Structures are given as structure tokens and as C-alpha cells.
């Protein structure tokens, strides 16, 4: 159960970062993969830098609170 929860948390955090931030790759050399268990991973990791924020996007399941005053429901 602990490994499954850790994987879920890692997936949630990664998806949040990728959806909300603009990232730039800092590597200048080719990133070579190595085998770690049953997966592949970059040798030595991958250095990235946050270069900006992405504008928020809303799905059909969310209601933007900030724009509700600008568009009153009649």
C-alpha cells in the first residue's frame, strides 16, 4: 500500500508541475538512459529550470471563482 500511495503522490505532483509551469531543459549534453529496476531513467538526472507560469485552464468540472463576478448569472 505504501508504494502505491507514493506512486500516486508522485504522479499527482508531476502532473501539477507540468500543467502549471513552463520548464526549460538546462542540459547541453545528450541525456543517456540507464536501467533502474524495470524502468529507464536518465543517468545523473535531468536539470530543469522554471521559466514561467502557465495561465490557468478550467475543465468542465470546475467553476472559476475569479471570473464569476465578471460574468454574473442572470
GROMACS elastic network, one bead per residue, 0.5 to 0.9 nm:
[ bonds ]
;  ai    aj funct       b0    kb
    1     4     6  0.51995   500
    1     5     6  0.62100   500
    1     6     6  0.86288   500
    2     5     6  0.52003   500
    2     6     6  0.61362   500
    2     7     6  0.86318   500
    3     6     6  0.50526   500
    3     7     6  0.61344   500
    3     8     6  0.85971   500
    4     7     6  0.51455   500
    4     8     6  0.62018   500
    4     9     6  0.86727   500
    5     8     6  0.50363   500
    5     9     6  0.61385   500
    5    10     6  0.85341   500
    6     9     6  0.51349   500
    6    10     6  0.60877   500
    6    11     6  0.85831   500
    7    10     6  0.50655   500
    7    11     6  0.61218   500
    7    12     6  0.85805   500
    8    11     6  0.51505   500
    8    12     6  0.61526   500
    8    13     6  0.86551   500
    9    12     6  0.50749   500
    9    13     6  0.61260   500
    9    14     6  0.85166   500
   10    13     6  0.52296   500
   10    14     6  0.60560   500
   10    15     6  0.85275   500
   11    14     6  0.51880   500
   11    15     6  0.60614   500
   11    16     6  0.85454   500
   12    15     6  0.52729   500
   12    16     6  0.61945   500
   12    17     6  0.87365   500
   13    16     6  0.51270   500
   13    17     6  0.62513   500
   13    18     6  0.86683   500
   14    17     6  0.51770   500
   14    18     6  0.61448   500
   14    19     6  0.85358   500
   15    18     6  0.51353   500
   15    19     6  0.59974   500
   15    20     6  0.85149   500
   16    19     6  0.51976   500
   16    20     6  0.60285   500
   16    21     6  0.82559   500
   17    20     6  0.53646   500
   17    21     6  0.56433   500
   17    22     6  0.85812   500
   18    21     6  0.57468   500
   18    22     6  0.73614   500
   18    23     6  0.79784   500
   19    22     6  0.82678   500
   19    54     6  0.72968   500
   19    56     6  0.86635   500
   20    52     6  0.88886   500
   20    53     6  0.59326   500
   20    54     6  0.51330   500
   20    55     6  0.73765   500
   20    56     6  0.72148   500
   21    50     6  0.65470   500
   21    51     6  0.76365   500
   21    52     6  0.59878   500
   21    54     6  0.54319   500
   21    55     6  0.89109   500
   22    49     6  0.85096   500
   22    50     6  0.58854   500
   22    51     6  0.56072   500
   22    52     6  0.50462   500
   22    53     6  0.56703   500
   22    54     6  0.62848   500
   23    48     6  0.63735   500
   23    49     6  0.55422   500
   23    51     6  0.56137   500
   23    52     6  0.72712   500
   23    53     6  0.88821   500
   24    47     6  0.87763   500
   24    48     6  0.55174   500
   24    49     6  0.52507   500
   24    50     6  0.63993   500
   24    51     6  0.64622   500
   25    28     6  0.82295   500
   25    46     6  0.77289   500
   25    47     6  0.64231   500
   25    49     6  0.66182   500
   26    46     6  0.78680   500
   26    47     6  0.54577   500
   26    48     6  0.52207   500
   26    49     6  0.67718   500
   27    30     6  0.75717   500
   27    31     6  0.76889   500
   27    46     6  0.69559   500
   27    47     6  0.62409   500
   27    48     6  0.76677   500
   28    31     6  0.87103   500
   31    42     6  0.61541   500
   31    43     6  0.69977   500
   31    44     6  0.88009   500
   31    45     6  0.85444   500
   31    46     6  0.76262   500
   32    41     6  0.83503   500
   32    42     6  0.57204   500
   32    43     6  0.57980   500
   32    44     6  0.89405   500
   33    40     6  0.59162   500
   33    41     6  0.52328   500
   33    43     6  0.54987   500
   34    39     6  0.85207   500
   34    40     6  0.55631   500
   34    41     6  0.54974   500
   34    42     6  0.60872   500
   34    43     6  0.56961   500
   35    38     6  0.71085   500
   35    39     6  0.59484   500
   35    41     6  0.63662   500
   35    42     6  0.87088   500
   35    43     6  0.89275   500
   36    39     6  0.54143   500
   36    40     6  0.57480   500
   36    41     6  0.64954   500
   37    40     6  0.79107   500
   41    44     6  0.86843   500
   41    45     6  0.74963   500
   42    45     6  0.51589   500
   42    46     6  0.66094   500
   43    46     6  0.80376   500
   50    53     6  0.80231   500
   53    56     6  0.88115   500
   54    57     6  0.86538   500
   57    64     6  0.89858   500
   58    61     6  0.77662   500
   58    62     6  0.59881   500
   58    63     6  0.71980   500
   58    64     6  0.69090   500
   59    62     6  0.55693   500
   59    63     6  0.80578   500
   60    63     6  0.76295   500
   63    67     6  0.87339   500
   63    68     6  0.80706   500
   64    67     6  0.57779   500
   64    68     6  0.65362   500
   65    68     6  0.53350   500
   65    69     6  0.78786   500
   66    69     6  0.68785   500
   66    70     6  0.79611   500
   67    70     6  0.51593   500
   67    71     6  0.63960   500
   67    72     6  0.88676   500
   68    71     6  0.52935   500
   68    72     6  0.61759   500
   68    73     6  0.81075   500
   69    72     6  0.56561   500
   69    73     6  0.88687   500
